[in-house]
Amino acid sequence: MNIERLSLDQLRVFAQVADSGSFLAAAKALKRAQSAVSYAISTLESQLGLPLFDRSSYRPQLTAAGIELLRDARQVLDQVDALQARAAAYAHGQELEITLALDVFFPTSALVALLADFQLAFPGVTVRLEIEALGSVAERVLDGVAMLGVLGTLPIVPPNLLRISLPTVLLVGVVSPAHALAQISGRIPGHVLEQQVQLVLSDRSALTANQDFSVHSSLSWRMSDLGTKHALLRAGMGWGYMPRHVVADDLASGRLVRILTAGHPPEGAALPMQCVYRPDREVGPALAWWLDALAQLTSFDPA
């Protein structure tokens, strides 16, 4: 077996014969002489050391080995085609990969819809998502790791970033129905909130070190993962603010209940979301797509 001498052309001929059902039909599809197609297959079989087609009947039939190796051949051809497409796109200024840093409050439903559209527009571009909280999103953009970021939990945008205003996310105070705060009707005084554990999002970025946002209790448990906070709230481990779209099902089923706090309006607090990116970032087609798509958002559908 001399597999080092295999060519992509041989693999394409192999796949075409299998698809066409005959050497003659493959030759017509490839616009070659039938003898050239037959020679390419015979050479490939010789190099592999086994027959790919059974020629005993009127039409060539794939052998058992041919069926298995055809899958490998198609995989190789697909990878080569993808390589060529990505190289051509990059030569024309298109990014091969795009990294996005998104705030944990960014609605998953909106993200999924955007990613689905992006995949159709740029099937060859790899997407890397970093879901962060507070200053970590801006930090990823400032240090160049992320091409753009979507801020939500960080109320102050660093002045050296360009920004695009996005729809707001509504934050509501929630607690387990078994929690003591759930038994209080109306607005809960601040001195009562201070006596209960508040579940708070935190991060390790330098931008928000030693800073608190919407923290009303000295008894706070801090975490960087929104899913963990959500689970602890449902377990009755404390109270906290959550995006309404995240807890909508919990509120409807009664797993969580709304509470009114002195720091938030009755309908909830509208949290501005903003897309940010560095002014010196070179904007290729893929990044331009994201900037345009985010700028066109007018609302976030409930999850």
Protein Blocks (a to p, Z undefined) as FASTA:
>chain_A
ZZklpcfklmmmmmmmmmnopaklmmmmnopafklmmmmmmmmmmmnopafbdckbmbdc
ddfklmmmmmmmmmmmmmmmmmmmmmmmmmnopafbdcddddfklcfklmmmmmmmmmmm
mmmbccdddddehjlmmmmmmnomambdcdfklmbdcfkbccdddddddddddddfkbmk
lmpgcjddfklmmmpccdddddfbfklgoiaehiabfbdcddfbfklmmmmmmnopaccd
ddfklmmmmmmnopaccdddfkbcfkopaddddddddfklccdfklmmmmmmmmmpcbdc
dZZ
